[in-house]
Amino acid sequence: MSDSVSAAGIRLDGTVALVTGGARGLGLAMASGLAEVGARVMLVDRDQAALEQAVAGISESAGAGNVRAHLCDINLAASCEKAVAAAVAEFGTLGVLINNAGRGPTIVEQSPRTRSMAFWEADPERWAEVIATNVIGTFHMSRAAAPTMIAAGWGRIVNITTSLVTMKRKAGSPYGVSKVAIEAETLIWADDLAGTGVTVNSLIPGGAADTDFVSAKTRAAARAGQAELLSPLVMVAPIRWLASPLSDGVTGARFVGKLWDASLPPAAAAEKAREAPVVR
């Protein structure tokens, strides 16, 4: 990890985090970033091979005892409950949940039943699948994790969403629709959990990140110099702060990874990276 990412000096020894979609992309970057400053991390994903590779990679820098993997389908409430139970059984508690797993627009684009991404020409089954995974899956995992955090009197739920531009982009449903819904989940759940010591916030890269979610069109535009692809590492500094006691009392907020200025003290960097909620 670069010096600029680690400059804040945040340590997370004793903190236990569960990261969904943790085997690759933004999830892997955040999981690695947390483990490297002492957190114990449970990676959750549906891809066993990718999980094994991710655990091996993180273990090289953070130590084998600090990271574990668990197969989980966030579409299933029981699967989420088992993942949380596995984290608690392995590490003794659970303090941080990062809801990163989801489905992007390509699943709809690639369906033979999709004539275009205009909502009336899209495959309705694939459309519903994106909503189910992104919105209901986030609910399933948060519902499973919240009681443990409430009982401990401290916890963090961080929902990974996207930029306002992406949410309202032409032909951008169902992905944009799902992310607006998750922003609403963030605000509602923050109020539901008020006074418990558990906070709920959202975090975004601040543009297209260089992950599997990037469409072929966007990647081609980036190669031509017509678009920017952000490194997944833009998520590391803010997620470390959100996972730490430094963010105590901050809830119902939205933060932008690329706006985080690691040259500033953490509180000032967080204020600079804070963005108005999408829904009010």
C-alpha positions in Angstrom: 0.0 0.0 0.0 1.3 3.5 -0.8 2.6 5.8 1.9 -0.2 8.3 1.1 -2.8 5.7 1.9 -1.2 4.8 5.2 -0.2 8.3 6.3 -3.0 8.8 8.7 -1.5 6.2 11.0 -4.9 4.5 11.8 -4.6 1.1 13.5 -7.4 -1.4 13.7 -6.0 -4.1 15.9 -8.8 -6.0 17.5 -11.4 -4.9 14.9 -13.2 -7.6 13.0 -14.7 -6.8 9.6 -16.8 -8.7 7.1 -16.4 -7.7 3.4 -19.0 -8.9 0.9 -17.7 -9.3 -2.7 -14.3 -9.4 -1.0 -12.5 -11.6 -3.5 -11.8 -9.0 -6.1 -12.1 -5.3 -7.1 -13.2 -2.7 -4.5 -13.9 -5.4 -1.9 -10.4 -6.9 -2.2 -8.8 -3.5 -2.0 -10.7 -2.6 1.2 -10.2 -5.9 2.8 -6.5 -5.7 2.2 -6.3 -2.2 3.4 -8.1 -3.1 6.7 -6.0 -6.2 7.3 -2.7 -4.3 6.7 -3.5 -2.0 9.7 -4.4 -4.9 12.0 -8.0 -5.7 11.4 -9.1 -9.3 11.2 -11.2 -9.8 8.0 -13.7 -12.3 6.8 -13.9 -12.2 3.0 -17.4 -13.2 1.7 -18.0 -14.1 -2.0 -19.6 -16.7 -4.2 -16.4 -17.6 -6.0 -14.4 -20.2 -4.1 -11.3 -20.0 -6.3 -11.2 -16.2 -6.2 -11.6 -16.3 -2.4 -8.7 -18.7 -2.0 -6.5 -16.5 -4.2 -7.6 -13.3 -2.3 -6.8 -14.9 1.1 -3.4 -16.0 0.0 -2.6 -12.5 -1.3 -3.7 -10.7 1.8 -2.0 -13.2 4.1 1.4 -12.4 2.5 1.2 -8.8 3.8 -1.1 -9.0 6.8 -0.4 -12.5 8.2 -2.4 -15.7 7.7 -4.2 -15.4 11.1 -5.9 -12.1 10.1 -8.0 -13.2 7.1 -10.5 -15.9 6.5 -12.9 -16.7 3.7 -16.5 -17.8 3.6 -18.7 -18.8 0.6 -21.9 -16.8 0.7 -24.8 -15.8 -1.5 -26.2 -12.6 -0.3 -29.4 -13.3 -2.1 -30.2 -15.8 0.6 -30.9 -14.6 4.2 -29.8 -17.9 5.6 -26.5 -17.7 3.8 -25.9 -14.3 5.2 -26.7 -15.5 8.7 -24.2 -18.3 8.4 -21.5 -15.9 7.1 -22.0 -13.6 10.2 -22.0 -16.6 12.5 -18.7 -17.9 10.9 -17.0 -14.5 11.4 -18.1 -14.5 15.1 -17.0 -18.1 15.6 -13.6 -17.4 14.0 -12.8 -14.1 15.5 -15.1 -13.7 18.5 -17.1 -10.7 17.4 -18.0 -8.6 14.4 -17.7 -4.8 14.4 -17.6 -3.8 10.7 -19.8 -4.8 7.8 -18.9 -3.6 4.3 -21.7 -4.2 1.8 -19.8 -4.2 -1.4 -21.2 -7.3 -3.3 -23.6 -6.6 -6.1 -24.4 -7.0 -9.7 -23.6 -4.4 -12.4 -25.5 -3.5 -15.6 -23.6 -6.0 -17.8 -25.8 -8.8 -16.6 -28.8 -7.1 -18.2 -26.8 -5.9 -21.3 -25.6 -9.5 -22.0 -29.0 -11.1 -21.9 -30.4 -12.3 -25.3 -33.8 -10.9 -24.1 -32.4 -7.4 -23.8 -33.0 -5.3 -26.9 -31.6 -2.2 -25.3 -30.9 -0.7 -21.9 -34.0 1.5 -22.2 -36.1 0.2 -19.3 -39.0 -1.1 -21.5 -36.6 -3.1 -23.7 -34.5 -4.7 -21.0 -34.8 -8.4 -19.8 -37.2 -8.1 -16.9 -35.8 -11.2 -15.1 -32.2 -9.8 -15.2 -33.5 -6.4 -14.2 -35.1 -7.9 -11.1 -32.0 -9.9 -10.4 -29.9 -6.8 -10.1 -32.4 -5.2 -7.7 -32.7 -8.4 -5.7 -28.9 -8.8 -5.2 -28.0 -5.1 -4.7 -30.9 -4.0 -2.6 -32.3 -7.1 -0.9 -28.9 -8.7 -0.6 -27.6 -5.6 1.3 -30.6 -5.9 3.6 -30.1 -9.6 4.2 -26.4 -9.1 5.3 -27.1 -6.0 7.3 -30.0 -7.7 9.1 -27.8 -10.6 10.0 -24.9 -8.4 11.3 -26.8 -5.7 13.2 -27.8 -7.7 16.3 -24.2 -8.6 17.1 -23.1 -5.0 16.8 -26.1 -3.7 18.8 -25.3 -6.1 21.6 -21.7 -4.9 21.6 -22.7 -1.3 21.7 -20.5 -0.4 18.7 -20.4 -1.2 15.0 -20.1 0.0 11.5 -22.2 -0.7 8.4 -20.7 0.8 5.2 -22.7 0.5 2.0 -20.8 0.9 -1.3 -22.9 2.8 -3.8 -22.1 5.0 -6.8 -22.0 8.6 -8.1 -25.1 10.6 -8.6 -24.2 10.9 -12.3 -24.3 7.1 -12.6 -27.6 6.8 -10.7 -29.5 9.1 -13.1 -27.6 8.2 -16.3 -29.8 7.5 -19.4 -30.4 3.8 -19.8 -28.8 3.3 -16.5 -31.4 1.2 -14.8 -31.6 -1.1 -13.0 -28.1 -0.5 -11.6 -28.7 3.2 -10.9 -32.1 2.4 -9.4 -30.5 -0.1 -7.0 -27.9 2.3 -5.8 -30.4 5.0 -5.0 -32.3 2.4 -3.0 -29.1 1.6 -1.1 -28.6 5.3 -0.3 -32.1 5.3 1.2 -31.3 2.1 3.2 -28.2 4.0 4.6 -30.3 6.9 5.8 -33.2 4.9 7.2 -31.0 2.4 8.9 -28.8 5.2 10.4 -32.0 6.5 12.1 -33.1 3.0 13.1 -29.8 2.5 14.8 -29.5 5.9 16.4 -28.3 5.6 20.0 -27.0 2.1 19.7 -23.4 2.9 18.9 -23.8 1.4 15.4 -23.4 3.7 12.5 -24.4 3.4 8.8 -22.7 5.3 6.1 -22.2 5.0 2.3 -18.9 5.2 0.4 -18.2 5.6 -3.3 -15.1 5.7 -5.4 -16.1 8.9 -7.1 -16.0 7.7 -10.7 -15.6 4.5 -12.6 -13.2 2.2 -10.8 -10.9 -0.3 -12.6 -12.9 -3.4 -11.7 -14.9 -6.1 -13.4 -17.9 -3.8 -13.2 -16.5 -1.6 -15.9 -18.2 -2.0 -19.2 -16.3 -2.7 -22.4 -17.4 0.7 -23.7 -16.0 2.6 -20.7 -12.7 0.6 -20.7 -12.3 1.4 -24.4 -12.9 5.1 -23.7 -10.3 4.9 -20.9 -7.7 3.4 -23.3 -8.5 6.2 -25.8 -7.9 8.8 -23.1 -11.6 9.8 -23.1 -12.4 8.5 -19.6 -10.7 7.9 -16.3 -10.6 4.7 -14.4 -9.9 5.1 -10.7 -7.7 2.7 -8.8 -9.7 0.6 -6.2 -7.1 1.9 -3.7 -9.1 5.2 -3.4 -11.4 3.3 -1.1 -8.7 2.3 1.4 -8.1 5.5 3.4 -11.8 6.3 3.9 -12.7 2.8 4.8 -10.0 2.7 7.5 -11.3 5.9 9.0 -14.9 4.7 8.9 -13.9 1.4 10.5 -12.1 3.2 13.4 -13.3 4.9 16.5 -12.3 8.2 14.8 -15.7 8.1 13.0 -17.7 7.6 16.2 -21.0 9.5 15.9 -20.8 10.0 12.1 -23.9 8.3 10.6 -26.1 8.7 7.6 -23.3 10.3 5.7 -21.8 9.7 2.2 -18.1 9.8 1.4 -16.2 10.0 -1.9 -12.9 8.0 -2.0 -11.2 10.1 -4.7 -11.8 13.2 -2.6 -9.9 11.9 0.4 -6.8 14.0 1.0 -4.3 11.8 2.9 -2.1 14.9 3.6 -4.7 16.2 6.0 -5.5 14.9 9.5 -8.2 12.2 9.3 -11.0 14.5 10.5 -10.2 17.1 8.0 -9.8 14.5 5.2 -13.2 13.0 6.1 -14.9 16.4 6.0 -13.3 17.2 2.6 -14.5 13.8 1.2 -18.0 14.1 2.6 -20.8 14.6 0.1 -24.4 15.5 0.5 -26.8 12.5 0.7 -28.4 11.6 -2.6 -31.8 11.4 -0.9 -32.9 13.5 2.0 
